[in-house]
Amino acid sequence: MIFIDSGFLIAIFVDKDQWHKKGIRLIDKIDKIPKEDKIISNLVIEEIITLIGSKIGAKASIEVYGYIHDNYTVFNEDKSLYDKSMSSFLKYNATLSLTDCVSIEIMKELEINKIVSFDSDFDKVDGIVRVH
């Protein structure tokens, strides 16, 4: 299994994104992974849709939303996950966003050790391998 971070999908869909070329090179590899083994969270989807909308428009965001639901498994967060995430948020002294901390806790819960991300902040987290 692999966790999908927002920066990866934003890079795929936004041609002017600094990571666009790297994202395009990765997408074929990621697309070969079965849907049930590609995990994304609601918070990550929220980040993606908001940023895609601001960069290339609402219509593109709707298309990306459909792509996500067709190709990735969505993990639904709950209060207990947020409670655990606050401990990670404190541990990393807010150098990782709350969304990133929730992603870390989901990865722990599902025993996922790989994340597709261009965010080097994940390199601070023991046991996580960043695919980029």
C-alpha positions as a printed NumPy array, in Angstrom:
array([[  0.   ,   0.   ,   0.   ],
       [  1.01 ,   3.602,  -0.567],
       [ -0.359,   6.895,   0.735],
       [ -1.019,   9.73 ,  -1.722],
       [ -0.155,  13.3  ,  -0.688],
       [ -1.76 ,  16.393,  -2.184],
       [  1.361,  17.811,  -3.834],
       [  1.674,  14.797,  -6.101],
       [ -1.795,  15.102,  -7.632],
       [ -1.603,  18.89 ,  -7.783],
       [  1.651,  18.529,  -9.726],
       [  0.007,  16.128, -12.172],
       [ -2.843,  18.461, -13.033],
       [ -1.198,  21.893, -12.831],
       [  1.175,  22.304, -15.767],
       [  2.964,  25.26 , -14.149],
       [  3.554,  23.467, -10.848],
       [  7.244,  23.181,  -9.953],
       [  6.891,  19.386,  -9.594],
       [  4.811,  18.812, -12.751],
       [  7.51 ,  16.999, -14.752],
       [  8.424,  14.748, -11.825],
       [  4.746,  14.015, -11.202],
       [  4.179,  13.047, -14.825],
       [  7.15 ,  10.679, -14.652],
       [  5.682,   9.036, -11.531],
       [  2.045,   8.756, -12.575],
       [  2.509,   5.694, -14.806],
       [  4.146,   3.816, -11.927],
       [  1.445,   4.891,  -9.461],
       [ -1.401,   4.089, -11.878],
       [ -0.211,   0.458, -11.999],
       [ -0.93 ,   0.059,  -8.289],
       [ -4.446,  -1.305,  -7.624],
       [ -7.001,   1.235,  -6.375],
       [ -7.402,  -0.52 ,  -3.025],
       [ -3.662,  -0.122,  -2.354],
       [ -3.567,   3.646,  -3.053],
       [ -4.845,   5.466,   0.022],
       [ -5.836,   9.126,   0.243],
       [ -7.625,  11.018,   3.012],
       [-10.506,  13.46 ,   2.966],
       [ -8.193,  16.2  ,   4.215],
       [ -5.774,  15.585,   1.358],
       [ -8.664,  15.653,  -1.122],
       [ -9.785,  18.974,   0.373],
       [ -6.301,  20.436,  -0.129],
       [ -6.145,  19.188,  -3.716],
       [ -9.572,  20.459,  -4.741],
       [ -9.033,  23.857,  -3.11 ],
       [ -5.62 ,  24.401,  -4.706],
       [ -6.627,  23.071,  -8.129],
       [ -9.657,  25.392,  -8.043],
       [ -7.529,  28.418,  -7.223],
       [ -4.863,  27.588,  -9.806],
       [ -6.847,  26.325, -12.803],
       [-10.538,  26.659, -11.932],
       [-13.558,  24.976, -10.404],
       [-14.365,  22.867, -13.479],
       [-10.886,  21.306, -13.347],
       [-11.394,  20.635,  -9.63 ],
       [-14.552,  18.667, -10.368],
       [-12.698,  16.556, -12.942],
       [ -9.843,  15.936, -10.495],
       [-12.354,  14.99 ,  -7.787],
       [-13.831,  12.362, -10.106],
       [-10.362,  11.08 , -10.994],
       [ -9.502,  10.695,  -7.31 ],
       [-12.644,   8.734,  -6.517],
       [-12.153,   6.497,  -9.559],
       [ -8.504,   5.715,  -8.82 ],
       [ -7.833,   5.947,  -5.076],
       [ -9.288,   4.53 ,  -1.859],
       [-10.487,   7.249,   0.488],
       [ -9.773,   6.816,   4.188],
       [-12.423,   8.483,   6.341],
       [-10.94 ,  10.199,   9.364],
       [-12.641,  10.285,  12.753],
       [-12.186,  12.135,  16.048],
       [ -9.807,   9.566,  17.549],
       [ -7.521,   9.952,  14.538],
       [ -7.5  ,  13.723,  14.993],
       [ -6.677,  13.251,  18.685],
       [ -3.664,  11.074,  17.771],
       [ -2.661,  13.561,  15.086],
       [ -2.458,  16.362,  17.62 ],
       [  0.288,  14.384,  19.395],
       [  2.233,  14.208,  16.131],
       [  1.576,  17.899,  15.538],
       [  3.122,  18.636,  18.939],
       [  5.986,  16.157,  18.421],
       [  7.04 ,  17.918,  15.208],
       [  6.423,  21.354,  16.76 ],
       [  4.034,  22.392,  13.967],
       [  6.715,  21.902,  11.287],
       [  4.295,  19.374,   9.767],
       [  0.768,  20.594,   9.041],
       [ -2.198,  19.025,  10.789],
       [ -3.116,  17.418,   7.467],
       [  0.367,  15.889,   7.254],
       [  0.062,  14.622,  10.834],
       [ -3.303,  13.049,  10.037],
       [ -1.662,  11.404,   7.011],
       [  1.081,  10.012,   9.277],
       [ -1.474,   8.592,  11.707],
       [ -3.45 ,   6.979,   8.871],
       [ -0.233,   5.431,   7.61 ],
       [  0.523,   4.051,  11.086],
       [ -3.004,   2.669,  11.434],
       [ -2.894,   0.934,   8.043],
       [  0.792,  -0.041,   8.364],
       [  1.762,   1.937,   5.266],
       [  5.416,   2.966,   5.026],
       [  5.448,   4.701,   1.624],
       [  4.043,   8.074,   0.657],
       [  4.005,   9.706,  -2.779],
       [  4.95 ,  13.262,  -1.934],
       [  7.186,  16.119,  -2.967],
       [  7.03 ,  17.458,   0.61 ],
       [ 10.448,  16.881,   2.203],
       [  8.941,  17.433,   5.67 ],
       [  7.909,  13.764,   5.576],
       [ 11.618,  12.879,   5.631],
       [ 11.567,  13.826,   9.343],
       [  9.264,  10.917,  10.12 ],
       [ 10.94 ,   7.638,  11.034],
       [  9.648,   4.635,   9.155],
       [  8.244,   6.571,   6.198],
       [  9.802,   6.309,   2.751],
       [  8.951,   9.198,   0.453],
       [  8.45 ,   8.303,  -3.218],
       [  9.237,  11.358,  -5.339]])
